Amino acid sequence: MDFQAVSLPQIRWMVPDDIESVMLIEQDGVSSTWGASRFETELANSACRYIVVNSPDKTTPLPAFGGLWLGVDEAHVVTMAVKDPLRRQGFGSLVLRALFAVAMDLQLCSVTLECRVGNDPAQRLYRKFGFVEVGTRPRYYSNGEDALIMTTDETDSSSFQRSLLALDEQLRGKFPGTTFMPEGHALSAGWQGTVRRVKQKFIRVSRSVRSRTP
């Protein structure tokens, strides 16, 4: 695939029509993929937000996507992946920055995720964005590999904001004209009415469905 064709990517909300393309991305980058019905459920869930990266001409296959589970005061990166030919070209950083934009638009205080203990490239990416290790989940993945539990500082702290501004400058140099926040507010009509129940729902889901960050 020609990288130049997606050199000015756009961030937008994932819709059901994207599921087939997202599943193709997953086949390249996620060890345990979800079926179409699972994505349909996630997209209909008011406690989830999914974004995709696409090219302005809308003809190039989606290069990357990511998703969040929303808690009362934190967001959890449940999945993100980049199409294999486009890895190590900045799309992972772009997706993660977009997920941060969504979390901050919802005024969530921090972002968390799990990462394979043996995935050094992913850990470098996450640490670049301010994630630090706070624990482990033994034998978390299907192959028995442990997971690192990682979290950020509070997103409104001055140190976090300074680091984010530096990362923004790098990303805008690589992807000029790209905005990180998808068009339209991240706050859904049903969110305010369900916010008191989200934390318990988030806990139940995270116990029953393992997140798939690399």
NUSEKE-402862 format. One record per residue: residue in one letter; x, y, z of N, C-alpha, C, O in turn. Coordinates in steps of 0.05 Angstrom, whole numbers, plus 5000, padded with zeros to 4 digits. Atoms other than C-alpha are relative to their C-alpha. Example, Ala and Ser with C-alpha at 12.3 -4.5 7.8 and 13.67 -1.06 7.14 Angstrom:
<nodes>
aa  n.east  n.north  n.up  ca.east  ca.north  ca.up  c.east  c.north  c.up  o.east  o.north  o.up
a  5018  4976  5000  5246  4910  5156  5018  5024  5000  5039  5024  5013
s  4984  4976  4999  5273  4979  5143  4985  5022  5014  4995  5044  5018
</nodes>
This chain:
<nodes>
aa  n.east  n.north  n.up  ca.east  ca.north  ca.up  c.east  c.north  c.up  o.east  o.north  o.up
m  5017  4976  5000  5000  5000  5000  5018  5025  5000  5038  5026  5014
d  4985  4975  5002  5025  5070  4983  4995  5017  5025  4972  5026  5029
f  5003  4984  4976  5037  5108  5048  4991  5028  4993  4976  5040  5008
q  5007  4973  5008  5030  5174  5010  4969  5003  4998  4959  5025  5002
a  5029  4999  5003  4956  5156  4998  4986  5006  5026  4964  5016  5026
v  5013  4995  4975  4942  5161  5072  5017  5020  5017  5016  5019  5041
s  4982  4982  4985  4993  5216  5090  4985  5023  5013  4996  5036  5031
l  5017  4980  4987  4936  5264  5109  4975  4986  5011  4953  4990  5001
p  5022  5015  4990  4892  5218  5151  4979  5016  5014  4986  5038  5024
q  5022  4988  4985  4826  5236  5183  4992  4982  5022  4991  4957  5019
i  5010  5015  4977  4801  5214  5251  4969  5003  5000  4959  5026  4999
r  5029  4998  4998  4727  5197  5254  4989  4978  5018  5004  4959  5024
w  5013  5021  4984  4678  5157  5295  4996  4974  4984  4989  4976  4960
m  5005  5026  5014  4673  5083  5277  4970  4996  4998  4955  5003  5016
v  5028  5006  5005  4606  5063  5247  4998  4970  4992  5018  4958  4985
p  5003  5029  5007  4577  4993  5233  5012  4993  4972  5021  4970  4969
d  4989  5006  5026  4599  4998  5160  5030  4995  5000  5041  4984  4981
d  4971  5003  4998  4671  4999  5184  5008  4972  5011  5032  4966  5011
i  4993  5024  4985  4667  4932  5220  5017  4980  4983  5037  4969  4993
e  4985  5018  5016  4692  4890  5162  5029  5008  4997  5047  4992  4998
s  4973  4989  5003  4752  4935  5151  5016  4998  5026  5040  4991  5026
v  4986  5001  4974  4768  4937  5225  5008  4971  5006  5029  4966  5017
m  4993  5028  4995  4766  4861  5229  5024  4992  4983  5040  4975  4992
l  4976  5005  5016  4818  4859  5173  5025  5011  5013  5046  4998  5013
i  4977  4989  4985  4863  4905  5213  5007  4982  5024  5030  4977  5029
e  4995  5018  4977  4854  4860  5274  5015  4975  4992  5032  4966  5008
q  4986  5024  5008  4877  4800  5235  5030  5004  4998  5046  4985  5001
d  4972  4994  5002  4944  4835  5227  5013  5005  5028  5036  5000  5031
g  4987  4990  4976  4953  4860  5298  4990  4991  5027  5002  4999  5047
v  5011  5008  4974  4910  4828  5352  4998  4970  5001  4989  4957  4983
s  4998  5029  4998  4920  4758  5378  4973  4986  5001  4970  4964  4991
s  5026  5012  4998  4847  4744  5394  4979  5019  4990  4973  5039  5003
t  5017  4981  5014  4799  4777  5346  4971  4997  5009  4962  4976  5018
w  5029  5000  4995  4726  4796  5358  4985  4995  4974  4995  5001  4953
g  5017  5003  5023  4670  4776  5312  4984  5025  4995  4984  5044  5011
a  5016  4977  5007  4624  4825  5277  4979  5007  5021  4974  5030  5027
s  5021  4995  4980  4569  4817  5329  5011  5013  5025  4997  5030  5037
r  4988  4987  4976  4617  4837  5385  5004  5029  4994  4999  5046  5012
f  4996  4972  5007  4635  4901  5349  4973  5015  4999  4971  5038  5007
e  5026  4988  5001  4561  4915  5336  4990  5007  5029  4979  5028  5033
t  5007  4995  4972  4549  4908  5411  5015  5023  5012  5004  5040  5026
e  4983  4979  4989  4607  4953  5428  4991  5028  4989  4989  5047  5005
l  5008  4975  5012  4584  5008  5380  4974  5010  5011  4969  5034  5011
a  5026  4992  4989  4515  5007  5410  5001  5006  5030  4981  5015  5042
n  4997  4997  4971  4542  5011  5481  5007  5029  5007  5027  5039  4996
s  4995  4972  4994  4539  5082  5511  5025  5003  5017  5035  5025  5020
a  4975  4999  4985  4600  5064  5554  5024  4993  4984  5046  4987  4995
c  4977  5005  5018  4645  5053  5493  5002  5022  4979  4982  5034  4971
r  4995  4982  5022  4676  5098  5441  5021  4988  4982  5043  4980  4992
y  4981  5011  5019  4711  5074  5378  5005  5020  4978  4987  5034  4968
i  4993  4982  5021  4749  5114  5327  5016  4984  4979  5028  4963  4984
v  4984  5011  5022  4781  5098  5259  5016  5022  4987  5008  5045  4989
v  4984  4982  5017  4834  5130  5217  4994  4994  4971  4995  4970  4963
n  5003  5006  5028  4818  5138  5144  5012  5022  4983  5019  5043  4994
s  4988  4981  5018  4845  5175  5084  4979  5019  4989  4955  5011  4987
p  5020  4981  5010  4811  5238  5056  4985  4991  4976  4962  4998  4972
d  5014  5008  5024  4795  5204  4990  4980  4978  5004  4965  4971  4986
k  5019  5020  4992  4756  5150  5027  5002  4974  4983  4983  4958  4984
t  4997  5024  5016  4782  5097  4979  5021  4981  5011  5020  4957  5005
t  4979  5017  4989  4843  5071  5017  4989  4985  5024  4974  4997  5040
p  5009  5015  4976  4828  5015  5067  5009  5013  5026  5030  5025  5027
l  4994  4988  4974  4826  5037  5139  5028  4991  5010  5032  4967  5011
p  4974  5008  4990  4898  5038  5166  5001  4993  5029  5019  4979  5038
a  4998  5004  4971  4882  5038  5240  4974  5006  5014  4956  5020  5003
f  5024  4995  4984  4829  5039  5294  5007  4997  5030  5028  4986  5037
g  4996  5004  4971  4822  5041  5370  4973  5004  5014  4954  5015  5004
g  5025  4998  4984  4769  5037  5425  5005  5004  5029  5026  4996  5040
l  4999  4995  4971  4756  5059  5496  4975  4989  5013  4954  4988  5002
w  5021  5004  4981  4714  5034  5553  5000  5023  5019  5021  5032  5028
l  5002  4976  4984  4689  5092  5594  4991  4994  5029  4972  4980  5033
g  5008  5002  4972  4688  5094  5670  4991  5028  5009  4990  5046  4993
v  5009  4974  4989  4663  5150  5715  5022  5020  4999  5017  5044  4992
d  4978  4981  4999  4732  5181  5721  5024  4991  4984  5045  5005  4985
e  4977  5009  5016  4777  5142  5674  4991  4986  4975  4968  4976  4973
a  5005  5015  5025  4780  5113  5604  5020  4977  4998  5043  4980  5007
h  4983  5023  5003  4808  5045  5588  5003  4993  4970  4983  4989  4957
v  4995  5007  5028  4841  5031  5521  4996  4970  4997  5013  4954  5006
v  5007  5029  5001  4808  4964  5505  5013  4987  4975  5020  4963  4976
t  4988  5011  5024  4837  4955  5435  5010  5022  4982  4999  5044  4981
m  4991  4983  5021  4878  4989  5382  5019  4984  4982  5033  4967  4991
a  4983  5015  5018  4913  4963  5320  5005  5017  4975  4989  5034  4967
v  4992  4987  5025  4948  4987  5257  5004  4978  4979  5016  4957  4984
k  4996  5019  5022  4947  4952  5189  5030  4994  4996  5046  5013  4997
d  4972  5008  4999  5012  4913  5182  5018  5017  4982  5039  5025  4991
p  4981  4985  5017  5042  4950  5121  5005  5029  5010  5024  5041  5001
l  4998  4972  4992  5032  5017  5157  5011  5003  5029  5010  5025  5040
r  4989  4998  4973  5064  5001  5224  5026  5015  5000  5040  5017  4980
r  4976  4985  4996  5121  5043  5251  5001  5025  4982  5023  5034  4974
q  5002  4975  5016  5097  5103  5210  4984  5021  5014  4977  5041  5002
g  5013  4979  4984  5062  5141  5266  4971  4996  5004  4958  5011  5019
f  5029  5003  4997  4992  5113  5261  4992  4990  5028  4970  4997  5038
g  5006  5008  4973  4995  5080  5329  4999  5024  5018  4981  5026  5035
s  5000  4976  4984  5013  5147  5360  4975  5017  4994  4963  5029  5011
l  5023  4985  5008  4957  5180  5320  4975  4989  5013  4958  5005  5023
v  5023  5012  4988  4905  5131  5344  4999  5005  5030  4978  5012  5041
l  4999  4996  4971  4928  5136  5417  4994  5029  5007  4980  5035  5026
r  5006  4972  4995  4927  5212  5413  4971  5006  4996  4959  5022  5012
a  5029  4996  5004  4856  5210  5385  4984  4989  5023  4964  5002  5032
l  5014  5011  4977  4834  5165  5442  5003  5018  5024  4984  5021  5040
f  4996  4980  4978  4865  5215  5491  4981  5023  4996  4969  5033  5015
a  5018  4978  5005  4825  5270  5457  4972  4994  5008  4958  5011  5019
v  5027  5008  4992  4761  5232  5467  4997  4999  5030  4977  5009  5041
a  5001  5001  4971  4776  5217  5540  5000  5027  5013  4985  5032  5032
m  4999  4973  4988  4793  5289  5554  4976  5016  4993  4967  5033  5009
d  5026  4986  5007  4731  5314  5517  4978  4992  5020  4960  5008  5025
l  5020  5010  4980  4691  5272  5567  5009  5007  5028  4995  4999  5047
q  4990  4991  4974  4732  5302  5624  5007  4977  5018  5002  4978  5043
l  4991  5022  4984  4758  5235  5646  5029  5005  5010  5045  5016  4995
c  4976  4991  4986  4817  5241  5694  5025  4985  4992  5047  4996  4994
s  4977  5015  5007  4863  5186  5669  4993  4979  4979  4969  4975  4973
v  5004  5021  5020  4873  5131  5617  5016  4976  5008  5039  4979  5017
t  4987  5024  4992  4890  5059  5631  5000  4980  4977  4986  4983  4957
l  4999  5022  5020  4908  4997  5590  5016  4977  5011  5029  4979  5032
e  4982  5023  4995  4940  4928  5592  5018  4996  4976  5010  5002  4953
c  4981  5004  5021  5001  4910  5552  5016  4974  5006  5022  4968  5029
r  4984  5025  4996  5038  4844  5541  5028  5007  5011  5040  5027  5002
v  4974  4994  4988  5101  4841  5583  5023  4998  4980  5044  5010  4983
g  4979  5004  5020  5141  4819  5522  4998  5018  4976  5014  5016  4957
n  5003  4983  5023  5116  4873  5474  5014  5027  5005  5002  5046  5013
d  4984  4976  4994  5172  4924  5480  4992  5024  4982  4991  5046  4992
p  5008  4977  5016  5151  4967  5420  4975  5013  5010  4973  5038  5010
a  5024  4989  4990  5081  4976  5448  5005  5015  5026  4994  5037  5031
q  4994  4987  4975  5109  4993  5517  5014  5026  4995  5009  5046  5009
r  4987  4974  5006  5154  5046  5486  4980  5021  4991  4982  5044  4999
l  5021  4982  5009  5094  5077  5452  4984  5010  5023  4980  5035  5026
y  5017  4991  4978  5053  5078  5515  5015  5018  5020  5004  5037  5030
r  4984  4983  4981  5109  5106  5558  5005  5028  4988  5006  5047  5002
k  4997  4974  5013  5119  5161  5506  4976  5018  5006  4978  5042  5008
f  5025  4985  4994  5047  5181  5521  4995  5002  5030  4973  5010  5038
g  5002  4995  4972  5059  5182  5596  4989  4977  5016  4984  4980  5040
f  5009  5023  4984  5035  5112  5616  5023  4990  5017  5046  4989  5008
v  4981  5012  4982  5071  5081  5675  4988  4973  5010  4964  4970  5012
e  5009  5026  4990  5068  5010  5701  4991  5002  5029  5006  5013  5046
v  5010  4999  4973  5026  5002  5763  4993  4972  5011  4985  4969  5034
g  5006  5027  4991  5018  4926  5767  5001  4980  4977  5007  4987  4954
t  5001  5021  5020  5012  4860  5730  4976  4983  5003  4964  4981  5025
r  5021  5020  4999  4958  4810  5712  5013  4974  4991  5018  4971  4967
p  4987  5025  5008  4989  4740  5713  4984  4984  4981  4959  4981  4984
r  5012  5018  5019  4974  4695  5654  4974  5013  4988  4954  4999  4985
y  5024  4985  5009  4925  4748  5627  4992  4993  4972  4968  4992  4965
y  5006  5006  5028  4930  4730  5553  4996  4971  4995  5004  4954  5011
s  5008  5027  5005  4906  4667  5520  5024  4981  4998  5021  4957  5002
n  4977  5017  5002  4977  4642  5510  5015  4998  5027  5037  4986  5029
g  4988  5002  4973  4992  4649  5585  5018  5023  5007  5029  5024  5029
e  4982  4978  4995  5032  4713  5578  4988  5020  5020  4964  5024  5020
d  5010  4980  4980  5027  4764  5635  4995  5027  4986  5005  5032  4964
a  5005  4973  5010  5000  4834  5624  5010  5021  5020  5008  5017  5044
l  4994  4977  4983  5027  4899  5650  4975  5018  5002  4962  5022  4982
i  5021  4980  4996  4975  4946  5679  5013  5027  4999  5031  5033  5015
m  4987  4974  5003  4992  5017  5657  4979  5022  5002  4956  5018  4993
t  5019  4977  4998  4960  5084  5672  5015  5026  4996  5040  5027  4999
t  4988  4974  5003  4972  5157  5659  4997  5016  5026  4982  5009  5044
d  5005  4980  4980  4978  5216  5706  4972  5013  4994  4960  5007  4974
e  5025  4986  5005  4916  5260  5713  5003  5017  4975  5022  5032  4972
t  4997  4988  5026  4902  5287  5644  4999  5031  5001  5008  5044  4981
d  5001  4971  4998  4891  5358  5669  5024  5011  5015  5025  5035  5021
s  4976  4991  4986  4958  5361  5706  5018  5016  4981  5019  5011  4957
s  4982  4984  5017  5009  5412  5681  5021  4984  4987  5028  4989  4964
s  4979  5017  5012  5062  5359  5670  4990  4983  4977  5003  4981  4956
f  5012  5016  5022  5016  5316  5628  4994  5018  4976  4999  5010  4954
q  5006  4981  5022  4993  5376  5587  5025  5008  4985  5024  5011  4961
r  4975  4992  5013  5065  5397  5573  5010  4977  4982  5018  4982  4959
s  4991  5023  5016  5083  5327  5549  4982  4996  4975  4992  4990  4954
l  5019  5003  5022  5020  5324  5506  5005  5021  4978  5003  5015  4955
l  4995  4979  5020  5036  5390  5472  5024  4993  4983  5025  4998  4959
a  4976  5008  5015  5105  5364  5453  4993  4977  4981  5003  4978  4958
l  5008  5022  5018  5074  5300  5424  4983  5011  4978  4985  5002  4955
d  5017  4988  5021  5022  5342  5387  5017  5013  4978  5011  5010  4954
e  4983  4987  5019  5077  5382  5354  5013  4979  4981  5015  4984  4957
q  4988  5021  5017  5111  5318  5330  4980  4988  4981  4986  4984  4957
l  5020  5013  5017  5047  5288  5303  4990  5019  4978  4986  5010  4956
r  5009  4981  5021  5026  5352  5267  5022  5004  4979  5016  5011  4956
g  4979  4999  5019  5094  5353  5235  4999  4976  4980  5006  4979  4957
k  5001  5024  5017  5083  5282  5209  4973  4999  4985  4973  4990  4962
f  5027  5001  5012  5008  5289  5194  4988  5028  4999  4969  5033  5014
p  5010  4973  5000  4997  5363  5177  4970  5002  4993  4961  4988  4974
g  5028  4996  5006  4924  5385  5178  4982  4980  5013  4957  4983  5011
t  5017  5020  4987  4900  5325  5218  4991  5010  5027  5008  5019  5043
t  5010  4994  4973  4856  5339  5278  4996  4974  5015  4989  4954  5004
f  5001  5024  4984  4856  5290  5335  4972  4992  5010  4967  4968  5014
m  5027  5006  4990  4784  5296  5359  4981  4995  4977  4979  5012  4959
p  5020  5005  5021  4731  5264  5314  4979  5022  5000  4973  5034  5021
e  5021  4980  5002  4678  5312  5290  4976  4993  5017  4967  4970  5016
g  5023  5005  4983  4621  5318  5339  5010  4994  5029  5030  4981  5032
h  4992  5003  4972  4623  5317  5415  4999  4970  5008  4982  4955  4998
a  4999  5028  4991  4641  5251  5449  4977  4993  5019  4972  4969  5024
l  5021  5005  4980  4583  5259  5498  4975  4992  4985  4963  5009  4971
s  5024  5010  5013  4525  5217  5474  4975  5009  5016  4978  5017  5039
a  5024  4991  4987  4453  5234  5490  4994  4984  5025  4982  4994  5044
g  5007  5017  4977  4447  5175  5537  5021  4999  5022  5017  4986  5043
w  4978  5003  4981  4513  5185  5573  4993  5011  5028  4998  4998  5048
q  5005  4988  4975  4490  5233  5627  4980  4985  5017  4982  4984  5041
g  5020  5015  4985  4431  5190  5645  5010  4974  5011  4997  4962  5028
t  4990  5026  4992  4474  5128  5654  5026  5002  5016  5036  4981  5024
v  4973  4998  4989  4537  5156  5685  5003  4987  5027  5024  4976  5034
r  4998  5012  4973  4521  5130  5755  5003  4970  4998  5013  4957  5017
r  4999  5029  5002  4516  5059  5728  5025  4991  4984  5030  4967  4983
v  4978  5007  5018  4577  5061  5682  5022  4985  5015  5033  4966  5004
k  4977  5012  4987  4630  5044  5734  4995  4970  5006  5013  4954  5002
q  5006  5028  4994  4595  4979  5755  5000  4984  4974  5009  4961  4974
k  5001  5014  5026  4583  4961  5682  5029  4996  4990  5035  4974  4979
f  4973  5002  5009  4656  4975  5666  5015  4977  5015  5030  4962  5003
i  4988  5021  4984  4678  4929  5723  4991  4973  4991  5007  4954  4988
r  5011  5026  5009  4632  4873  5700  5012  4992  4973  5020  4969  4969
v  4990  5006  5027  4655  4878  5627  5029  4993  5002  5038  4974  4988
s  4971  5005  4999  4729  4881  5645  5006  4973  5013  5028  4961  5008
r  4996  5027  4988  4721  4817  5686  4993  4978  4980  5005  4957  4981
s  5009  5021  5018  4686  4780  5630  5012  5000  4973  5013  4979  4959
v  4987  4997  5026  4721  4806  5568  5027  5012  5003  5029  5035  5012
r  4973  4989  4998  4796  4815  5565  5004  5021  4978  4996  5017  4955
s  4993  4980  5020  4821  4877  5530  5022  4988  4982  5035  4969  4990
r  4983  5011  5020  4863  4866  5469  5022  5018  4991  5032  5016  4968
t  4977  4984  5007  4916  4920  5469  5025  4982  4998  5027  4963  5014
p  4978  5018  5005  4981  4889  5443  5019  4998  5024  5039  4983  5023
</nodes>
